[in-house]
Structure formats: structure tokens, C-alpha cells
Amino acid sequence: MRTIPRSTRFANGAVSFWFRETGLPERRAALPGTTDYDVCVVGAGYTGLWTAYYLKKEQPDLRVAVVEREFAGYGASGRNGGWLSAEFAGSRERYAQSHGKAATVALQRAMMDTVTEVAAVAEAEGIDADIVRGGMRLVATNAAQSERLTEDIEYLQEWGYWPDDIHLVDGEREPRLSVSGTVASAYSPHAARVQPAKLVTGLARAVEDLGVAVFEGTTVEEIRPRDGAARPAVVTDHGTVHADHVVRATEGFTSTLRGQRREWRPMNSSMIVTEPVPAELWEKIGWEGREVLGDTAHSYVYAQRTADDRIAIGGRGVPHRFGVSEDGDGTTQPQVIAELWRAMTRMFPDVADVPVEHAWSGVLGVSRDWCPTVHLDTDTGLAWAGGYAGSGVAASNLAGRTLRDLILRRGTDLTRLPWVGHHVRGWEPEPLRRVGTQVVQGLYRGADRRESRTEDRAHTSRLAGIASRISRR
């Protein structure tokens, strides 16, 4: 088995390579004490900041505060793979059961528009986040993956993608990208590469420029709903914020809040990034289009070519321990780093001698049915969005615009999308959840091994089907 060269020395944790590149932001002041706002947002990641941004743009006199335990972008918003894409998690059929197929197709089209929206806002606000709209490339490296890729394209074209939105790659239509062992690949133009930390820190500055108060280093202990004449409140270690509406935008850290332990499961996703790849290797690889890149394995990976010509690649790491509030500032276990390195060198054997420079992990949120949701409870005054299951860079922007319309009591095309008000039961208690997660991940990895070792196997391994039924994906 190939291993990372012994000469490789790299940083591990320290939030992410993206923040190592930009430098950690200077901390904003904590909440000065008990106070009052029209809207209080808990969490200064993409969801919280986009919500605050669109509220203030739409209604400048609205008093909006954002409360954050660490600093803006500390969580998944500053650690993700930089995929701004139209993909979204969850079953289209589940959404269609409550709202119909046309509404579900509208959600998919809205996600496509969101890629354009994020890039446009970044440009308008002077946020240089290394955004390149090169599209998305998906590759299959065995017969089973190839069959799955074809089936996925057909499925997506039934639920909102037209033929020009995703298709099998024609070498004359798309830029060259040489991934070892590729037997089939697909391309969608609805994706862009982004530097996550630059986007979230730039968005935080834009929000402050609009007059939003951003308080960092402030731990939220409890979110209280409206109770009779008492307004909703956010209780923190520095005082209480009373507001007409409170938005919970905590995603993977939601389980740390009182009463939310089983709402969304925290799940780790991990990444590594190489040193800059030499020009002569890029001549072999291609990747001139700067597409975001993924594979069609069950234990899939996602990658990008960075602005300074590194390869950044990520995938699901070990399950996050239930109820753990600290994530070690992104520290990643050695076996996860080794797995990602092996995945990268399988795709690009020529970079095997290029050192890994940084490894990190982040926590994302997953709902029990893997479907993201946006909601405002008008009785309690509490709103929330999340459960993006890894597709949050774009989904959080759409959620922020939707929360704006819900809070301002406006019936719009966005508030009629099927993820609005989507409810699902909580996760099983521990240790059932952790054991189930380990079983599912083991089955998916076993399915990948079976499919890769059997050259004439043209169908998805039965192990993957068992895992999907257990996880209800």
C-alpha cells in the first residue's frame, strides 16, 4: 500500500489552509451586555451572514445582530472544499411528496441561479474570493461507477437539469482534465471554485458595512422562544439579546445547543492540500478550466485546483463524536490524511512526490433524512436553516434569501420552495447513532473496494444498497 513520503511535513489543524493563507481575522468585540435588536442571528457562518446581509439590503433600518462563539467563518464556512455548486443533498422524491414535482424542479433551478448570485454579490461587494466559474467535472473509474454516473445524469434531467446543464463529457467541448483510470466523466456548468475563507471574511466585512452588529467570542447558552409577552431571546455568557426574531444558523454545531442534541448529526469532513504543483505536471494533468472535481465512488472525494496551483482534495473523515462541542481547531487523524493522499495519487499519480502542506477537518450538519431545511415558526419567533450535508456553500445563500422573505412576511417564489418548513424526526440517541454511522461508512467503503476489484462488474455493489437503506439516503 502506498503511503505519504516520509519527507512530507505539514501543518495539521489550525482551522484550515484557507485561513492559513489569509491569516486569521482580528477578533471582533464580544457582546457588551444585555441588549435589544429586531433580529438576532446565532452563528457567523455563511447562513447567518447571508441572512443578515439580505435583511439589511432589503430593509436598511432593521436592527440586526450576529452572535458568534469564535470568529466569522470558524466552522464549515471557512473549512470547506470551495465548491460553489448547484448540487443539493436530499431526496427529490421526499420534497415532491409534500409540494409536487414542479416545486422540486424549481428548487433545483433556484440552486443553479444561486451560483450566479454568489459570484455577483462577491463582485459587487469587492470580495476577492478566487472565484472561477469553471463548472463541475465528475469522473468514473470503473464500470459500476460509469453506470451510476449515467443513471445519475438521467435522474437529474428528470428533476430540473436540462441536457445543457449536465452531460457526459465530449472531449471537444470541455477543457482537458486527465484523471487516471477514467472510463467516463460528466460536466455541469453550474459550479465555481471559491476560496472559502476569503468569501466568508469578505461577507462579514460587507455585513458590518451595512450596519449589522457582529459580536464574536460570545458563547450562546440557550435560545428561548417567544413566551406570551416575552420576546424571543438569545442567552449568552456576556448577556441576553432580546429580538423579534432569532435565527439559528449553527449547522454542524447545532447539537451543542440546549434542546438540540438530536436535531442534526455533526459529521466530519476532512481535507489536504499540496504544495504548489510544478508547471510541467500541470501540462500532463490539464485542469486549465479550473473545474471543481469529484468522483462517483460511494466514499466520494471532492477537489479543486487552487488559485496558486495546488491540489486541494477532501472527503468524509471519521464520524464526529456526538455532543462534542470542541473540534480541535480542525485537527485531522493520520489515517484520514493517508486515505485522502491515496485518493489524490490514484487520480493524479504524477503528484505522488509533491508534498502535502496542510490537513484539516470541519463539522457539517446532516438531518435524519439528509434533506436540508429552512423554517420560520411564527408562533415562537424562531427561524433556522441547515442540514446541508456538504452542499452548504451555495445552499446557505439561497437559505439566507429565503429567511429574509420569511422574516419580512413576504410570500415569494423562494418561500414556496419545498425545503421551506420541511420537518423530519431527530436522530437516534447514542450509542446507536455512532454505531450506525460506522456500519454505513464501512459498507460504502466495502462497496467501493468490490467495484474497483471486479473489472467486469457493471452494477453497483449490493453493500451500497444496504448502506443507503440503513442511512435512509
N, C-alpha and C positions, 0 to 999 in steps of 0.2 A: 504494500500500500504506500502510495506517495505521501510524503509529509512535507511540511513547510521547511525550507532550508534552515539549518541551524544558525546560519549567519544573520537571519532576519531578526531585527529588533524593532519593536513597535510600541506605540502608546496604546493603552487599554483603558477604556472608560473616558473620564474627564468630559462627560456628557456626550460629545460627538466630534468627529473630524470636522464637521461643518463649522462648529463653534471654535475649534482649534484654529481653523483657517481665518475666521473673522475676529477672533478674540472674544472672550466672554463679555457681555454687556455690563456697563456700570449699573449697579443696583439702584433701582428707584426707591423712594422712601416708603416706609410701611404706612398702613392706615393710622392716622394720628389719633383716633379715638372714635367714640360713637358718633354717627352722623346719619344723614338722610339724603337719598337720591331717588330719582324716578325709576331707574333700572340699575340693578347691581348684577354684574356678571362674575361668576366664580370660575376662575381659570383663564390665564392669559396665553392660551394656545391659539391655533387657527380659528376654532369655533368661536371662542369668546371674543377674540379681536375682530373677526369679520362681523359678528353680530353688533358689536359696539360701533364699528365703522359705518355700517349701513344705517343704523338707527340715527346716528348723528348727521350723516349726509342727508337723510330724509327729513329729519326734524332737528335742526341745529340747537333749538332751545331746550331740548331734552337733557336732563341731568343724568349722566351715565358714569358709573364707576366700574372698574375691573379690579378684582382682588385675586392675588396670586401668591401661593406659598413660597415659590422660589423666585424665578425671573421669567419674563416673557419668552416662551419657546423652550422652556426647560424640558418638557415632556416630549411626546412623539413629534410635535411640530418642528422641533429643532434636531430631530434624530432620524427622520425617515429617509427613504431611498430617493426622494426627489422626483417621484412620479406624479406629475400633474396630468391625470388621465380621466377619460370618461367612464372607466370601469367603476362599478359599484357592487358591493357584496350583497348577498341575499338572493332568495328565490323570487324570480319574476312571477311565478305562479301564486306565491303567497300574497303578494301585493295585489294581483289581479283578482283573487278571491273576494277581496273587500271593495275594490274600486273599479274592476274591469280592466281588460287588456289595453284599451286606448289610454287610460291614465298611466298604466305602467310603461307604455311606449313613450308617453310624454315625459316621464321621469328620466328615461334614458336620453331622450333628446335634450332635456334640460342639463344633464351632466355633460353632454357634448358642448353645449353653449357655455358651460362654466369654465372650460379650458380657455376659451377666448376671453371670458370675463376676467379671470385672474390675471392673465397677461396684460389686458387693457388697463386694469387698475394699477398694476405694478408700473406700467409706463407712465400713466397719468400722475402717479404719486412720486415718481422719481426713485422707485425701488429697483436697484440693480441686483437682481437675483439670479443672474446667469441663465435666464430663461431662453431656451431654444426650442421652437415648436417643430421638432423633427419627427413626431409621430411615435408609434409604438410598434416594435417588432417582437413577435412570439415565434419561438423555434421548437421543433420536434426533432428528437434524436433517435427515435426508434419507431417501429411500425405501430405500436399501440398509441404512442403519443401523436403520431401523424393522423391516425383515425380519430382520436379525440379532438385534435385541432380542427379537422374538417367538420366534425359534428358540432363543435362549439361555434364555428362560423355560421353554420346553418341555423343553429339555435338563436344566436344573437340577431340574425337577419329576420327572425320571426318576432323579435321584441325590440325593434327600434333602430337597428342598424340597417342601412341600405347597402347595396353592393359596393358603393364607393367608400363606405365607412369602415369596412373591414373585408379583406380578401386575401386569398393565397398570393404569395409573392411572385411577381413576374420580374425576373432579373433585369429587364429593360425599364421597368417602371420605378423601382426603388433603389436608393443608394446601396452600394456594396457593403455587406457585413458578413464576414466569414467566421461562422461558429462551427467548430469541429464536430463532425458527425451529423450535421443537419440533413434530415431527409425531407423536411417540409418546413415552411415558415409562412407567417401571415403578417400583414401590415394594416395598421389603422392610423389615419392622420390626426386622430383626436387625442393627442398626448403631447406633452412638452417636458423637457428636462428642466429642473429647477434646483437651485442651491437652497435647501430648506431654511437654514439659519438666517441667510440674508433676507429671505422672504418674510419670516416671522418678525425679525428685528425691525425691518423696514415698515412692516404693517403696524407694529407697536408705535413707532415714531409718528406715522400718519394719523393714528388714532389720537395720540396726545395732541397733535397739531390741530385736530378738530375740536379739542376741548374736553376729551374724555379723561377722567382721573384714573391713572393706573397705579395701584398700590402693590408693591412686591414685598417679599419677606413677611407675609401675613398669612398665618395658618387658619383656615376655616374649620371650625369645630362642629358647626351644625347649621343646617339650612331649615328655617322654620316657615311653614306655610301661613297664609292668612288665617286668622282665628277671630271671627267676629269682627270687631272694630280694629283689632290689632293687625297691622300690615305685615306682609312677609318680611323676614329678617335673615341676615347672614351674621352668625355669631362667630367672631374670630378671637384670637389671642391678643388683639390690640383694640378691641371694641366691637360694637354691633352696628351693622349697616341696615337701616330700615329703607324699604323701597316698595314701590307699587308692584314691580315685577322683579323676580330673581331668576336668572338664567344659570343653570348648572351646565358648565362646559368643561367637565373634568375627565371625560373619556376613560382612558385606562386607569386613572386614579380614583374613579368613582367609588370603588369598593372600600376606600379608606374613610368615606363619609358615614356618619351615623345613619343607620337605617338603610344603607345602600350596598351592603356586603355581597348580595347575590344578584344585583341588578345586571351588571356587565362583568364578564370574566376578564381579568387582566391577562394579557398574553404577551410574551416577549418576542420581539423581532430583532435580529442582530445583523451587523454589517461589518465588512472590512473594506479598506481602500488601499490601493498600492501606491508606491512612489510613482512619479510621472513615468509613463511608458515611453521608451525611446522611439524616435520617428521611424526608424527602419522597421520596427514591429508594427506600427500603425499602418505602414504600407502593405503589410501582409493581412492585417485584420480588416482594414477598411474603416467602417463606422464613421464615414465622413458626414453622414446625415445627423449624427448625434441623437438617434432614436433612443428612447428608453427600451430596454431589452429584458424579456422574460422568457422562461421556458414553460413547457407544458407537462412537467413532472407533477406528481401529486405533492411531493415536498418541494415546491417550486422555489426558484430564486428570481430576483429582480436586480437589474444592473443599469448603470449609466456610464457614459464617458464624460468625465468632468471637464470643466472649463480649462483646467490646466493639464488635461490629457492623462488623468489617472483612470483606473477602472475601480468603481465602487460597486460592490455586489452584496446583496443581503438575502436573508431568508429567515424562516421561523426558527427561533432558538429553543432552549429548554422552557417548559411551562413556567409561568410566573407563579410564585407561591401565593396562595390565597391569603388576602388580607395584609400582605406585607406593604407597608407604606413607603419604605425606602428602596430604591432600585440601584443603589451603589453607584450613582452618577454614570451609569452606562457600562460598568464593568462587565466583561463577557467571558464566559467559561472557555478554557482552552479547547475542549472538544468541538465546541460550536465554531470557533475560529478555524480549526482544522477542516471541518466539513465545508465551510464556505470557500476556503482556499482550494480544496479538491474540486468543488463545483466550478470555480473560476478556471482552474487549469484544465479541466475536461473541456470546457467551452473554448478556451484560448491556450493551448499547450505552449505557445511561444512565450507566454509571460511567466512561465514557471520560475524563472530566475529573477523576476522583478520583485523586490522586497515588498512585503506588506508594511504599511506605515502606521495604520491606526485600526483599532477594532472597538466597537461599541454596541450597546443594545438600548432598546426603548420599549416602553409598555404601551400597548394599544388595547382598545376595548372591544369585546365581542358579546353580542346579545345571544340568548339561548337559541334563537332560530337563524342567527347570522345575518339578520336584516337590520340595517341602520334605521333610526327613527328620529323624528322631530316632533315636539309636542309643546303645547301651552295648556295648562289646566287653569281655566279662567276662574274657577272657584277658589283655588289656593293661591293663585298668582305666581305659581312656579312653572318654569319652562326648562326644557332640556333638549339636547341633541347629541347624537353619538352612536356608538356601536358600529363604527365604520368598517371594522375588521380589516384594516390595512389600506382602505381606499380614501383616506381622510383628507388628502391634500386638496382635491377638488370638492369632495362631498361637504367638507366643512364650510366652504364658500357658499355653496347652494343652501346649506343649513342656515348660515348666517343671514342670508337674504330672506329665507322663509320665516325665520324667527322675527325678523324686523316686521314683516307683514302681519304675523300673528299678534305681536305685541301692540302694534298700532291699530289692531282690529280691522284689517283690510282683507276682504275676500279677493284673492288674486289667483292666477294660474298656479303660482307656487304653493299657496295654501291648500290647493286642491290635489296636489300630488299625493300618491298613495302612501308614502312613508310618513305623512303627517298624521299623528295620532295612532300610529301603529303600536300595538301593545303585545307583549309576549311575557310569559311567566319567567320567573327568575331561575338562575342556575341551581343545580342540586347542591346540597351542603357538602362541606369537606368531611371525610376524605374522598367521597365519591367523585367529585369533580376532578380532582388531581389524578386519581387512578384512571378515570375515563379518558382524560386528555392524553396520558401516557400510552394507553392502549391504542387510541386513534392514531397518534403520531407513529407508533410502531407499525401499525398496519399499513399506513401510507408509505412509509419507508420500505417495508417489505414488498409492497406492490411495485414500487419503482425498481427495486432490485430484480424482481421477477421479469418485469417488462424489458429491462435492459439486457438481461442474460439470454433471453429467448428471441433469437433473430426473426423467427417466423411467427411469433406471437403478434397477431394484428389486433387483438382486443384488450381492453382494459382488464387488469387483474381483478379477480373476484375479491381480493383483500381490500381493494379500494372501495368496492361497493359496500362491504361490511362496515368499513370505517365511516363512510358517508351516512349510512343508516344510524349508526351509533351517535354520530355528532349532529345529525339532523340538518346537514348542509344541503 
